């Protein structure tokens, strides 16, 4: 059972002794980590290592969770977190037979039901569409959009209500290099302009350099919780991918080293990007 009495510490997400069991199998094993507020943290690791399970635990949609997991100062899954977290799953969460605007109108009504919130919903929808660069496609059917555009619609849905935390599960899967670059520029702009905390998962190691901080996972464990630069320095490698392989080949799991403080946004990617 989740420990609801764990003390809250600095950071948007704090985990201690986090375990997830599913179908008699342990999927996540005694995880301890933190996600700093206002930065982009990358959750990287090979497919099947537990990234999606961890994200579901953070958003409160995963069963079989044990240990301590605090999100925005509350236990994960707390009802008060619903409007404070935006969650984008791997598959685009949109209706093909609705336009972009209709999709957002629907989800905004779910988030803020009632006539009293109609004006707020309208403003929130317009702002989200503009932020993801889909104003010119607002009245296009979602089913006729490209894969990259559909991913942006899902992100726009997550941005409704100005969430403090965005949890994005493999948002760049299936995107070509140009669309991947554009999406990362968008994420950095959102983090800067909204002062939002972003947790984004990927199995593509070259995306690690675009993050302010990294959580490296393998086989349900956290191998490292550090900045890209500190991780490369600690392992004596030139890339995060080489650092990951170094940690994988190291004897024994061992404890996760004490994280290095994060001074600010990733130096390799400007926070404010042009549209």
Phi and psi restraints in degrees (value plus and minus 20) as a CYANA .aco file:
   2 UNK   PHI     -82.7   -42.7
   2 UNK   PSI     114.5   154.5
   3 UNK   PHI     -99.6   -59.6
   3 UNK   PSI      86.1   126.1
   4 UNK   PHI    -104.3   -64.3
   4 UNK   PSI     -22.6    17.4
   5 UNK   PHI    -127.4   -87.4
   5 UNK   PSI     -10.2    29.8
   6 UNK   PHI     -84.8   -44.8
   6 UNK   PSI     117.5   157.5
   7 UNK   PHI     -86.2   -46.2
   7 UNK   PSI     123.7   163.7
   8 UNK   PHI    -106.5   -66.5
   8 UNK   PSI     114.1   154.1
   9 UNK   PHI    -145.4  -105.4
   9 UNK   PSI     156.8   196.8
  10 UNK   PHI     -82.9   -42.9
  10 UNK   PSI     118.2   158.2
  11 UNK   PHI     107.8   147.8
  11 UNK   PSI     127.6   167.6
  12 UNK   PHI     -89.9   -49.9
  12 UNK   PSI     -54.6   -14.6
  13 UNK   PHI    -153.9  -113.9
  13 UNK   PSI     113.5   153.5
  14 UNK   PHI    -154.5  -114.5
  14 UNK   PSI     105.8   145.8
  15 UNK   PHI    -144.3  -104.3
  15 UNK   PSI     121.3   161.3
  16 UNK   PHI    -164.7  -124.7
  16 UNK   PSI     103.3   143.3
  17 UNK   PHI      41.4    81.4
  17 UNK   PSI      11.5    51.5
  18 UNK   PHI     -94.6   -54.6
  18 UNK   PSI     106.1   146.1
  19 UNK   PHI    -154.6  -114.6
  19 UNK   PSI     121.5   161.5
  20 UNK   PHI    -148.5  -108.5
  20 UNK   PSI     107.0   147.0
  21 UNK   PHI    -136.7   -96.7
  21 UNK   PSI     114.8   154.8
  22 UNK   PHI    -161.3  -121.3
  22 UNK   PSI     103.5   143.5
  23 UNK   PHI      39.6    79.6
  23 UNK   PSI      17.7    57.7
  24 UNK   PHI      57.8    97.8
  24 UNK   PSI     -15.9    24.1
  25 UNK   PHI    -136.9   -96.9
  25 UNK   PSI     118.8   158.8
  26 UNK   PHI    -104.8   -64.8
  26 UNK   PSI      95.9   135.9
  27 UNK   PHI    -112.8   -72.8
  27 UNK   PSI     -62.6   -22.6
  28 UNK   PHI    -137.5   -97.5
  28 UNK   PSI     116.6   156.6
  29 UNK   PHI    -141.6  -101.6
  29 UNK   PSI      82.6   122.6
  30 UNK   PHI      29.8    69.8
  30 UNK   PSI      33.8    73.8
  31 UNK   PHI    -100.9   -60.9
  31 UNK   PSI     119.9   159.9
  32 UNK   PHI    -155.9  -115.9
  32 UNK   PSI     101.6   141.6
  33 UNK   PHI    -184.4  -144.4
  33 UNK   PSI     150.8   190.8
  34 UNK   PHI    -158.3  -118.3
  34 UNK   PSI     130.5   170.5
  35 UNK   PHI    -138.8   -98.8
  35 UNK   PSI      93.5   133.5
  36 UNK   PHI     -88.3   -48.3
  36 UNK   PSI     131.1   171.1
  37 UNK   PHI     -93.5   -53.5
  37 UNK   PSI     118.7   158.7
  38 UNK   PHI      60.5   100.5
  38 UNK   PSI     -10.7    29.3
  39 UNK   PHI    -143.5  -103.5
  39 UNK   PSI     149.8   189.8
  40 UNK   PHI    -118.9   -78.9
  40 UNK   PSI      97.8   137.8
  41 UNK   PHI    -128.9   -88.9
  41 UNK   PSI     107.4   147.4
  42 UNK   PHI    -114.2   -74.2
  42 UNK   PSI     111.8   151.8
  43 UNK   PHI    -125.9   -85.9
  43 UNK   PSI      82.7   122.7
  44 UNK   PHI    -137.0   -97.0
  44 UNK   PSI     125.8   165.8
  45 UNK   PHI     148.0   188.0
  45 UNK   PSI     145.4   185.4
  46 UNK   PHI     -87.1   -47.1
  46 UNK   PSI     140.6   180.6
  47 UNK   PHI     -77.6   -37.6
  47 UNK   PSI     117.2   157.2
  48 UNK   PHI      66.8   106.8
  48 UNK   PSI     -14.4    25.6
  49 UNK   PHI    -104.7   -64.7
  49 UNK   PSI     -29.4    10.6
  50 UNK   PHI      94.0   134.0
  50 UNK   PSI     -10.6    29.4
  51 UNK   PHI     -82.1   -42.1
  51 UNK   PSI     -69.2   -29.2
  52 UNK   PHI     -85.4   -45.4
  52 UNK   PSI     -57.7   -17.7
  53 UNK   PHI     -81.8   -41.8
  53 UNK   PSI     -63.3   -23.3
  54 UNK   PHI     -83.1   -43.1
  54 UNK   PSI     -61.6   -21.6
  55 UNK   PHI     -85.3   -45.3
  55 UNK   PSI     -58.1   -18.1
  56 UNK   PHI     -85.9   -45.9
  56 UNK   PSI     -56.7   -16.7
  57 UNK   PHI     -83.1   -43.1
  57 UNK   PSI     -61.8   -21.8
  58 UNK   PHI     -84.9   -44.9
  58 UNK   PSI     -58.9   -18.9
  59 UNK   PHI    -105.4   -65.4
  59 UNK   PSI     -21.8    18.2
  60 UNK   PHI      61.7   101.7
  60 UNK   PSI       0.4    40.4
  61 UNK   PHI    -130.9   -90.9
  61 UNK   PSI     -11.5    28.5
  62 UNK   PHI    -127.7   -87.7
  62 UNK   PSI     109.8   149.8
  63 UNK   PHI    -106.1   -66.1
  63 UNK   PSI     145.9   185.9
  64 UNK   PHI      52.1    92.1
  64 UNK   PSI      10.4    50.4
  65 UNK   PHI    -115.1   -75.1
  65 UNK   PSI     113.6   153.6
  66 UNK   PHI    -149.7  -109.7
  66 UNK   PSI     144.2   184.2
  67 UNK   PHI      75.2   115.2
  67 UNK   PSI    -181.5  -141.5
  68 UNK   PHI    -133.7   -93.7
  68 UNK   PSI     109.4   149.4
  69 UNK   PHI    -164.8  -124.8
  69 UNK   PSI      87.3   127.3
  70 UNK   PHI    -125.5   -85.5
  70 UNK   PSI     116.3   156.3
  71 UNK   PHI    -148.7  -108.7
  71 UNK   PSI      99.5   139.5
  72 UNK   PHI      32.8    72.8
  72 UNK   PSI      18.4    58.4
  73 UNK   PHI      61.4   101.4
  73 UNK   PSI     -13.9    26.1
  74 UNK   PHI    -148.5  -108.5
  74 UNK   PSI     136.9   176.9
  75 UNK   PHI     -82.3   -42.3
  75 UNK   PSI     118.7   158.7
  76 UNK   PHI     -74.0   -34.0
  76 UNK   PSI     115.8   155.8
  77 UNK   PHI      71.1   111.1
  77 UNK   PSI     -26.0    14.0
  78 UNK   PHI     -79.5   -39.5
  78 UNK   PSI     119.4   159.4
  79 UNK   PHI     -80.1   -40.1
  79 UNK   PSI     -49.1    -9.1
  80 UNK   PHI     -90.9   -50.9
  80 UNK   PSI     -32.5     7.5
  81 UNK   PHI    -105.2   -65.2
  81 UNK   PSI     -31.2     8.8
  82 UNK   PHI     -74.5   -34.5
  82 UNK   PSI     -67.2   -27.2
  83 UNK   PHI    -105.6   -65.6
  83 UNK   PSI     -25.4    14.6
  84 UNK   PHI    -118.2   -78.2
  84 UNK   PSI     -27.6    12.4
  85 UNK   PHI    -142.6  -102.6
  85 UNK   PSI     112.5   152.5
  86 UNK   PHI    -127.5   -87.5
  86 UNK   PSI     107.7   147.7
  87 UNK   PHI    -144.2  -104.2
  87 UNK   PSI     104.7   144.7
  88 UNK   PHI    -135.7   -95.7
  88 UNK   PSI      96.4   136.4
  89 UNK   PHI    -100.3   -60.3
  89 UNK   PSI     152.7   192.7
  90 UNK   PHI     -81.5   -41.5
  90 UNK   PSI     -64.3   -24.3
  91 UNK   PHI    -104.5   -64.5
  91 UNK   PSI     113.7   153.7
  92 UNK   PHI     -74.8   -34.8
  92 UNK   PSI     107.2   147.2
  93 UNK   PHI    -114.9   -74.9
  93 UNK   PSI      46.6    86.6
  94 UNK   PHI    -154.9  -114.9
  94 UNK   PSI     139.5   179.5
  95 UNK   PHI    -118.8   -78.8
  95 UNK   PSI     101.5   141.5
  96 UNK   PHI     -83.6   -43.6
  96 UNK   PSI     -50.7   -10.7
  97 UNK   PHI    -109.7   -69.7
  97 UNK   PSI     -11.6    28.4
  98 UNK   PHI    -133.1   -93.1
  98 UNK   PSI     132.8   172.8
  99 UNK   PHI     -93.9   -53.9
  99 UNK   PSI     150.5   190.5
 100 UNK   PHI     -76.8   -36.8
 100 UNK   PSI     -68.0   -28.0
 101 UNK   PHI     -84.5   -44.5
 101 UNK   PSI     -60.9   -20.9
 102 UNK   PHI     -84.7   -44.7
 102 UNK   PSI     -58.4   -18.4
 103 UNK   PHI     -78.8   -38.8
 103 UNK   PSI     -68.2   -28.2
 104 UNK   PHI     -89.4   -49.4
 104 UNK   PSI     -55.9   -15.9
 105 UNK   PHI     -79.3   -39.3
 105 UNK   PSI     -62.1   -22.1
 106 UNK   PHI     -83.5   -43.5
 106 UNK   PSI     -70.9   -30.9
 107 UNK   PHI     -88.4   -48.4
 107 UNK   PSI     -51.6   -11.6
 108 UNK   PHI     -85.8   -45.8
 108 UNK   PSI     -57.2   -17.2
 109 UNK   PHI     -87.6   -47.6
 109 UNK   PSI     -53.1   -13.1
 110 UNK   PHI     -88.0   -48.0
 110 UNK   PSI     -60.0   -20.0
 111 UNK   PHI     -92.4   -52.4
 111 UNK   PSI     -61.1   -21.1
 112 UNK   PHI    -152.0  -112.0
 112 UNK   PSI      59.4    99.4
 113 UNK   PHI     -92.3   -52.3
 113 UNK   PSI     140.1   180.1
 114 UNK   PHI      82.3   122.3
 114 UNK   PSI     131.1   171.1
 115 UNK   PHI     -86.4   -46.4
 115 UNK   PSI     -48.9    -8.9
 116 UNK   PHI     -81.7   -41.7
 116 UNK   PSI     -45.1    -5.1
 117 UNK   PHI    -120.6   -80.6
 117 UNK   PSI      -9.3    30.7
 118 UNK   PHI     -79.4   -39.4
 118 UNK   PSI     -66.3   -26.3
 119 UNK   PHI     -84.8   -44.8
 119 UNK   PSI     -61.1   -21.1
 120 UNK   PHI     -83.1   -43.1
 120 UNK   PSI     -60.7   -20.7
 121 UNK   PHI     -84.0   -44.0
 121 UNK   PSI     -62.5   -22.5
 122 UNK   PHI     -81.4   -41.4
 122 UNK   PSI     -63.7   -23.7
 123 UNK   PHI     -86.3   -46.3
 123 UNK   PSI     -60.9   -20.9
 124 UNK   PHI     -84.5   -44.5
 124 UNK   PSI     -60.9   -20.9
 125 UNK   PHI     -84.7   -44.7
 125 UNK   PSI     -66.3   -26.3
 126 UNK   PHI     -82.6   -42.6
 126 UNK   PSI     -60.7   -20.7
 127 UNK   PHI     -85.9   -45.9
 127 UNK   PSI     -64.0   -24.0
 128 UNK   PHI     -84.7   -44.7
 128 UNK   PSI     -61.9   -21.9
 129 UNK   PHI     -82.1   -42.1
 129 UNK   PSI     -62.1   -22.1
 130 UNK   PHI     -86.4   -46.4
 130 UNK   PSI     -60.4   -20.4
 131 UNK   PHI     -83.2   -43.2
 131 UNK   PSI     -55.3   -15.3
 132 UNK   PHI    -112.5   -72.5
 132 UNK   PSI     -13.9    26.1
 133 UNK   PHI      52.3    92.3
 133 UNK   PSI      13.6    53.6
 134 UNK   PHI    -135.6   -95.6
 134 UNK   PSI       1.7    41.7
 135 UNK   PHI     -78.8   -38.8
 135 UNK   PSI     -57.2   -17.2
 136 UNK   PHI     -96.0   -56.0
 136 UNK   PSI     -30.6     9.4
 137 UNK   PHI    -136.2   -96.2
 137 UNK   PSI      -4.2    35.8
 138 UNK   PHI     -80.2   -40.2
 138 UNK   PSI     -51.0   -11.0
 139 UNK   PHI    -125.1   -85.1
 139 UNK   PSI      -4.5    35.5
 140 UNK   PHI    -109.7   -69.7
 140 UNK   PSI     125.4   165.4
 141 UNK   PHI     -85.5   -45.5
 141 UNK   PSI     116.3   156.3
 142 UNK   PHI     -80.7   -40.7
 142 UNK   PSI     -53.3   -13.3
 143 UNK   PHI     -87.0   -47.0
 143 UNK   PSI     -34.9     5.1
 144 UNK   PHI    -122.2   -82.2
 144 UNK   PSI     -15.6    24.4
 145 UNK   PHI    -105.1   -65.1
 145 UNK   PSI     140.2   180.2
 146 UNK   PHI     -93.2   -53.2
 146 UNK   PSI     148.4   188.4
 147 UNK   PHI     -79.6   -39.6
 147 UNK   PSI     -61.7   -21.7
 148 UNK   PHI     -84.5   -44.5
 148 UNK   PSI     -59.1   -19.1
 149 UNK   PHI     -88.0   -48.0
 149 UNK   PSI     -59.2   -19.2
 150 UNK   PHI     -83.1   -43.1
 150 UNK   PSI     -57.9   -17.9
 151 UNK   PHI     -82.2   -42.2
 151 UNK   PSI     -56.0   -16.0
 152 UNK   PHI     -89.6   -49.6
 152 UNK   PSI     -54.0   -14.0
 153 UNK   PHI     -83.6   -43.6
 153 UNK   PSI     -64.2   -24.2
 154 UNK   PHI     -80.3   -40.3
 154 UNK   PSI     -60.1   -20.1
 155 UNK   PHI     -85.9   -45.9
 155 UNK   PSI     -59.5   -19.5
 156 UNK   PHI     -80.9   -40.9
 156 UNK   PSI     -59.9   -19.9
 157 UNK   PHI     -80.3   -40.3
 157 UNK   PSI     -62.6   -22.6
 158 UNK   PHI     -86.7   -46.7
 158 UNK   PSI     -45.1    -5.1
 159 UNK   PHI    -102.8   -62.8
 159 UNK   PSI     -30.5     9.5
 160 UNK   PHI     -79.5   -39.5
 160 UNK   PSI     115.0   155.0
 161 UNK   PHI      63.6   103.6
 161 UNK   PSI     -13.0    27.0
 162 UNK   PHI      34.1    74.1
 162 UNK   PSI      44.8    84.8
 163 UNK   PHI     -87.1   -47.1
 163 UNK   PSI     131.0   171.0
 164 UNK   PHI    -103.4   -63.4
 164 UNK   PSI     -45.5    -5.5
 165 UNK   PHI    -149.7  -109.7
 165 UNK   PSI     108.7   148.7
 166 UNK   PHI    -130.8   -90.8
 166 UNK   PSI     108.1   148.1
 167 UNK   PHI    -136.6   -96.6
 167 UNK   PSI      92.7   132.7
 168 UNK   PHI    -138.8   -98.8
 168 UNK   PSI      95.8   135.8
 169 UNK   PHI    -114.9   -74.9
 169 UNK   PSI      85.1   125.1
 170 UNK   PHI      30.0    70.0
 170 UNK   PSI      35.4    75.4
 171 UNK   PHI     -90.0   -50.0
 171 UNK   PSI     -36.3     3.7
 172 UNK   PHI    -119.1   -79.1
 172 UNK   PSI     -17.0    23.0
 173 UNK   PHI     -81.1   -41.1
 173 UNK   PSI     110.7   150.7
 174 UNK   PHI      63.0   103.0
 174 UNK   PSI     -20.0    20.0
 175 UNK   PHI    -114.0   -74.0
 175 UNK   PSI     125.1   165.1
 176 UNK   PHI     -96.2   -56.2
 176 UNK   PSI     148.3   188.3
 177 UNK   PHI     -75.6   -35.6
 177 UNK   PSI     -57.1   -17.1
 178 UNK   PHI     -87.8   -47.8
 178 UNK   PSI     -64.6   -24.6
 179 UNK   PHI     -86.7   -46.7
 179 UNK   PSI     -56.3   -16.3
 180 UNK   PHI     -82.2   -42.2
 180 UNK   PSI     -65.5   -25.5
 181 UNK   PHI     -79.5   -39.5
 181 UNK   PSI     -65.3   -25.3
 182 UNK   PHI     -83.0   -43.0
 182 UNK   PSI     -59.5   -19.5
 183 UNK   PHI     -86.1   -46.1
 183 UNK   PSI     -61.0   -21.0
 184 UNK   PHI     -85.4   -45.4
 184 UNK   PSI     -57.8   -17.8
 185 UNK   PHI     -81.6   -41.6
 185 UNK   PSI     -60.3   -20.3
 186 UNK   PHI     -83.4   -43.4
 186 UNK   PSI     -63.3   -23.3
 187 UNK   PHI     -82.2   -42.2
 187 UNK   PSI     -62.1   -22.1
 188 UNK   PHI     -85.7   -45.7
 188 UNK   PSI     -56.5   -16.5
 189 UNK   PHI     -87.3   -47.3
 189 UNK   PSI     -61.5   -21.5
 190 UNK   PHI     -82.8   -42.8
 190 UNK   PSI     -63.8   -23.8
 191 UNK   PHI     -80.8   -40.8
 191 UNK   PSI     -58.4   -18.4
 192 UNK   PHI     -94.9   -54.9
 192 UNK   PSI     -68.1   -28.1
 193 UNK   PHI     -96.3   -56.3
 193 UNK   PSI     -51.1   -11.1
 194 UNK   PHI    -120.5   -80.5
 194 UNK   PSI     -26.4    13.6
 195 UNK   PHI      34.0    74.0
 195 UNK   PSI      18.7    58.7
 196 UNK   PHI    -110.0   -70.0
 196 UNK   PSI     132.5   172.5
 197 UNK   PHI    -112.0   -72.0
 197 UNK   PSI     111.9   151.9
 198 UNK   PHI    -144.6  -104.6
 198 UNK   PSI     107.3   147.3
 199 UNK   PHI    -133.9   -93.9
 199 UNK   PSI      96.9   136.9
 200 UNK   PHI    -147.0  -107.0
 200 UNK   PSI     110.3   150.3
 201 UNK   PHI    -119.5   -79.5
 201 UNK   PSI     134.1   174.1
 202 UNK   PHI    -184.0  -144.0
 202 UNK   PSI     133.8   173.8
 203 UNK   PHI    -127.8   -87.8
 203 UNK   PSI     -14.1    25.9
 204 UNK   PHI    -116.5   -76.5
 204 UNK   PSI      89.8   129.8
 205 UNK   PHI     -88.0   -48.0
 205 UNK   PSI     -46.7    -6.7
 206 UNK   PHI     -90.6   -50.6
 206 UNK   PSI     -32.3     7.7
 207 UNK   PHI     -98.0   -58.0
 207 UNK   PSI     -31.7     8.3
 208 UNK   PHI     -81.2   -41.2
 208 UNK   PSI     -55.0   -15.0
 209 UNK   PHI     -87.6   -47.6
 209 UNK   PSI     -34.6     5.4
 210 UNK   PHI    -106.9   -66.9
 210 UNK   PSI     -23.6    16.4
 211 UNK   PHI    -120.0   -80.0
 211 UNK   PSI     133.6   173.6
 212 UNK   PHI     -97.1   -57.1
 212 UNK   PSI     -52.1   -12.1
 213 UNK   PHI    -167.4  -127.4
 213 UNK   PSI     137.4   177.4
 214 UNK   PHI    -151.6  -111.6
 214 UNK   PSI     121.9   161.9
 215 UNK   PHI    -136.8   -96.8
 215 UNK   PSI      95.8   135.8
 216 UNK   PHI    -119.5   -79.5
 216 UNK   PSI     107.6   147.6
 217 UNK   PHI    -138.6   -98.6
 217 UNK   PSI     130.4   170.4
 218 UNK   PHI    -178.1  -138.1
 218 UNK   PSI     111.6   151.6
 219 UNK   PHI      31.0    71.0
 219 UNK   PSI      24.2    64.2
 220 UNK   PHI      56.3    96.3
 220 UNK   PSI      -7.5    32.5
 221 UNK   PHI    -145.2  -105.2
 221 UNK   PSI     135.7   175.7
 222 UNK   PHI    -110.9   -70.9
 222 UNK   PSI      98.1   138.1
 223 UNK   PHI    -104.8   -64.8
 223 UNK   PSI     -51.2   -11.2
 224 UNK   PHI    -177.2  -137.2
 224 UNK   PSI     126.2   166.2
 225 UNK   PHI    -155.3  -115.3
 225 UNK   PSI      74.1   114.1
 226 UNK   PHI    -181.1  -141.1
 226 UNK   PSI     154.4   194.4
 227 UNK   PHI    -100.4   -60.4
 227 UNK   PSI     136.1   176.1
 228 UNK   PHI     -76.2   -36.2
 228 UNK   PSI     -63.7   -23.7
 229 UNK   PHI     -84.8   -44.8
 229 UNK   PSI     -64.1   -24.1
 230 UNK   PHI     -86.4   -46.4
 230 UNK   PSI     -55.5   -15.5
 231 UNK   PHI     -85.7   -45.7
 231 UNK   PSI     -63.5   -23.5
 232 UNK   PHI     -84.8   -44.8
 232 UNK   PSI     -61.3   -21.3
 233 UNK   PHI     -86.1   -46.1
 233 UNK   PSI     -61.4   -21.4
 234 UNK   PHI     -86.1   -46.1
 234 UNK   PSI     -52.8   -12.8
 235 UNK   PHI    -118.4   -78.4
 235 UNK   PSI     -24.2    15.8
 236 UNK   PHI      45.6    85.6
 236 UNK   PSI      15.9    55.9
 237 UNK   PHI    -139.8   -99.8
 237 UNK   PSI     148.6   188.6
 238 UNK   PHI    -117.5   -77.5
 238 UNK   PSI     -39.8     0.2
 239 UNK   PHI    -153.9  -113.9
 239 UNK   PSI     140.2   180.2
 240 UNK   PHI     -86.7   -46.7
 240 UNK   PSI     -55.4   -15.4
 241 UNK   PHI     -81.1   -41.1
 241 UNK   PSI     -63.7   -23.7
 242 UNK   PHI     -85.3   -45.3
 242 UNK   PSI     -57.3   -17.3
 243 UNK   PHI     -84.2   -44.2
 243 UNK   PSI     -61.5   -21.5
 244 UNK   PHI     -81.0   -41.0
 244 UNK   PSI     -66.5   -26.5
 245 UNK   PHI     -84.0   -44.0
 245 UNK   PSI     -55.8   -15.8
 246 UNK   PHI     -81.4   -41.4
 246 UNK   PSI     -63.8   -23.8
 247 UNK   PHI     -88.6   -48.6
 247 UNK   PSI     -56.9   -16.9
 248 UNK   PHI     -83.7   -43.7
 248 UNK   PSI     -59.6   -19.6
 249 UNK   PHI    -101.5   -61.5
 249 UNK   PSI     -30.5     9.5
 250 UNK   PHI     -86.6   -46.6
 250 UNK   PSI     122.8   162.8
 251 UNK   PHI     -89.8   -49.8
 251 UNK   PSI     108.0   148.0
 252 UNK   PHI      55.0    95.0
 252 UNK   PSI     129.2   169.2
 253 UNK   PHI     -88.0   -48.0
 253 UNK   PSI     -64.7   -24.7
 254 UNK   PHI      42.5    82.5
 254 UNK   PSI     145.0   185.0
 255 UNK   PHI     -95.7   -55.7
 255 UNK   PSI     131.9   171.9
 256 UNK   PHI     -89.8   -49.8
 256 UNK   PSI     107.5   147.5
 257 UNK   PHI     -79.6   -39.6
 257 UNK   PSI     136.4   176.4
 258 UNK   PHI     -79.8   -39.8
 258 UNK   PSI     107.1   147.1
 259 UNK   PHI     -82.0   -42.0
 259 UNK   PSI     127.1   167.1
 260 UNK   PHI    -103.3   -63.3
 260 UNK   PSI     113.9   153.9
 261 UNK   PHI     -76.7   -36.7
 261 UNK   PSI     122.1   162.1
 262 UNK   PHI    -117.2   -77.2
 262 UNK   PSI      96.5   136.5
 263 UNK   PHI     -93.9   -53.9
 263 UNK   PSI     -49.8    -9.8
 264 UNK   PHI     152.5   192.5
 264 UNK   PSI    -184.4  -144.4
 265 UNK   PHI     -78.8   -38.8
 265 UNK   PSI     135.0   175.0
 266 UNK   PHI     -78.2   -38.2
 266 UNK   PSI     110.4   150.4
 267 UNK   PHI     -90.5   -50.5
 267 UNK   PSI     -44.4    -4.4
 268 UNK   PHI    -101.4   -61.4
 268 UNK   PSI     -24.7    15.3
 269 UNK   PHI    -161.4  -121.4
 269 UNK   PSI      93.2   133.2
 270 UNK   PHI     -82.8   -42.8
 270 UNK   PSI     121.5   161.5
 271 UNK   PHI     -88.3   -48.3
 271 UNK   PSI     -64.7   -24.7
 272 UNK   PHI    -116.8   -76.8
 272 UNK   PSI      91.5   131.5
 273 UNK   PHI    -133.0   -93.0
 273 UNK   PSI     126.6   166.6
 274 UNK   PHI     -89.3   -49.3
 274 UNK   PSI     133.2   173.2
